[in-house]
Amino acid sequence: MAREPIDPVVANMQPFELRVVPLRDNEVALEVWQESVNRWPERAEPKRVGRVFGNALHFAWDDIMLALQRYKEDWAALGAARRKRVLRIGEDAGVIVALMILAVAPMRDMERIRAVARTIRTMGMGESCYWYAHARGEDGSNALKALRIFVS
């Protein structure tokens, strides 16, 4: 996918991207990507933070959209018509959505997915940044397990 040049000031304000990726039939995945800090190194490509699809996406979708709405992001652009395949979002919304996607992606139980997504959506920025930093660290899978246990 060819990327259009991004104004560095805008990139620093919107370091996350949500991408709707078609899978098969009518199924899609939602991926969250993160730019490098201050676009350093200069030619660094964004890295995929997480991907969610199937039942986990279905049961967490409302909470993802509510989190985007809470931070005044253009959440309707990712609606059913999927008019837009890439949505750049700010750091506040990006951390919450990325943490939510990382936490619910491997889950199967509908009620636990909803409970985890709802709790992450209502977290404050300090708490969500704390969990996001641990989830992206060396021991990320254990941090995500602890988060799932803690919130459900």
C-alpha positions as CSV (number, residue, x, y, z in Angstrom):
1,M,0.0,0.0,0.0
2,A,1.5,3.3,-1.1
3,R,1.7,5.8,1.7
4,E,1.2,9.5,1.0
5,P,3.7,11.9,2.6
6,I,2.6,13.0,6.1
7,D,3.2,16.4,7.6
8,P,5.6,15.8,10.6
9,V,3.5,18.1,12.8
10,V,0.3,16.1,12.1
11,A,2.2,12.8,12.5
12,N,3.3,13.8,16.0
13,M,-0.3,14.7,16.9
14,Q,-1.7,11.5,15.3
15,P,0.9,8.7,15.8
16,F,-1.6,5.8,15.5
17,E,-3.5,4.4,12.5
18,L,-6.5,2.1,12.5
19,R,-6.7,0.0,9.3
20,V,-9.6,-2.0,8.1
21,V,-8.2,-5.1,6.3
22,P,-10.5,-7.3,4.3
23,L,-10.0,-11.0,5.0
24,R,-12.4,-13.3,3.2
25,D,-16.0,-13.2,2.2
26,N,-17.5,-10.3,4.2
27,E,-15.0,-10.6,7.1
28,V,-12.6,-7.9,8.1
29,A,-9.8,-7.4,10.6
30,L,-9.1,-4.2,12.4
31,E,-5.4,-3.4,12.8
32,V,-3.7,-0.7,14.9
33,W,-0.3,0.7,13.7
34,Q,2.0,3.1,15.5
35,E,4.5,5.6,14.1
36,S,7.9,5.8,15.6
37,V,8.4,8.5,18.3
38,N,9.0,11.9,16.6
39,R,9.3,9.9,13.3
40,W,12.8,8.8,14.4
41,P,14.6,7.2,12.6
42,E,13.3,9.4,9.8
43,R,12.6,6.6,7.3
44,A,11.1,4.2,9.9
45,E,7.8,2.6,8.8
46,P,5.0,2.3,11.3
47,K,4.8,-1.0,13.2
48,R,1.7,-3.1,13.6
49,V,0.7,-3.1,17.3
50,G,-2.2,-5.5,17.1
51,R,-4.9,-7.1,15.0
52,V,-8.4,-8.3,16.0
53,F,-11.0,-10.1,13.9
54,G,-13.8,-12.5,14.1
55,N,-15.9,-12.8,17.3
56,A,-13.4,-10.7,19.3
57,L,-13.8,-7.8,16.9
58,H,-17.6,-8.3,16.8
59,F,-18.0,-8.2,20.6
60,A,-15.5,-5.3,21.1
61,W,-16.6,-3.2,18.2
62,D,-19.0,-0.9,20.1
63,D,-16.4,-0.2,22.8
64,I,-13.8,0.6,20.2
65,M,-16.2,3.0,18.5
66,L,-17.2,4.6,21.9
67,A,-13.5,5.1,22.7
68,L,-12.9,6.9,19.4
69,Q,-16.0,9.0,20.0
70,R,-14.8,9.9,23.6
71,Y,-11.6,11.3,22.1
72,K,-13.5,13.1,19.3
73,E,-12.0,10.9,16.5
74,D,-13.9,10.4,13.2
75,W,-15.3,7.0,14.4
76,A,-18.1,7.0,11.8
77,A,-15.5,6.7,9.0
78,L,-14.9,3.1,10.0
79,G,-18.6,2.2,10.0
80,A,-20.5,-0.5,8.1
81,A,-19.9,1.1,4.7
82,R,-16.2,1.2,5.5
83,R,-15.8,4.3,3.4
84,K,-12.3,4.8,4.8
85,R,-9.8,2.0,5.1
86,V,-7.2,4.0,7.2
87,L,-8.0,6.3,10.0
88,R,-5.2,8.4,11.7
89,I,-5.9,8.9,15.4
90,G,-4.3,10.8,18.3
91,E,-2.2,9.3,21.0
92,D,-5.0,9.3,23.7
93,A,-7.4,7.3,21.6
94,G,-4.6,5.2,20.0
95,V,-3.4,3.9,23.4
96,I,-6.9,3.0,24.5
97,V,-7.8,1.3,21.2
98,A,-4.5,-0.5,20.9
99,L,-4.7,-1.8,24.4
100,M,-8.2,-3.0,23.8
101,I,-7.2,-4.8,20.6
102,L,-4.2,-6.4,22.3
103,A,-6.3,-7.6,25.2
104,V,-9.3,-9.0,23.4
105,A,-7.7,-10.5,20.3
106,P,-6.9,-13.9,21.7
107,M,-10.2,-14.1,23.8
108,R,-13.2,-16.3,22.8
109,D,-15.8,-15.8,25.6
110,M,-18.3,-13.2,24.6
111,E,-19.0,-11.9,28.1
112,R,-15.3,-11.6,29.0
113,I,-14.5,-9.8,25.8
114,R,-17.2,-7.3,26.5
115,A,-16.2,-6.9,30.1
116,V,-12.5,-6.3,29.2
117,A,-13.3,-4.0,26.3
118,R,-15.7,-1.9,28.5
119,T,-13.3,-1.6,31.4
120,I,-10.4,-0.6,29.1
121,R,-12.6,2.0,27.4
122,T,-13.4,3.6,30.7
123,M,-9.8,3.7,32.0
124,G,-8.1,7.1,32.5
125,M,-5.0,8.0,30.4
126,G,-2.6,7.3,33.2
127,E,-3.8,3.8,33.8
128,S,-4.1,2.9,30.1
129,C,-0.6,4.2,29.4
130,Y,0.7,2.1,32.2
131,W,-0.9,-1.0,30.9
132,Y,0.0,-0.2,27.3
133,A,3.7,0.3,28.2
134,H,3.7,-3.1,29.9
135,A,1.9,-4.8,27.0
136,R,4.4,-3.5,24.5
137,G,7.4,-4.4,26.8
138,E,9.5,-7.5,26.9
139,D,7.0,-9.4,29.0
140,G,3.9,-8.2,27.1
141,S,1.9,-11.4,27.0
142,N,2.1,-11.8,30.8
143,A,1.1,-8.2,31.2
144,L,-1.9,-8.7,29.0
145,K,-2.9,-11.9,30.9
146,A,-2.7,-9.9,34.2
147,L,-4.8,-7.1,32.7
148,R,-7.5,-9.6,31.5
149,I,-7.6,-11.2,35.0
150,F,-7.6,-7.8,36.7
151,V,-10.5,-6.3,34.7
152,S,-12.8,-9.2,34.3
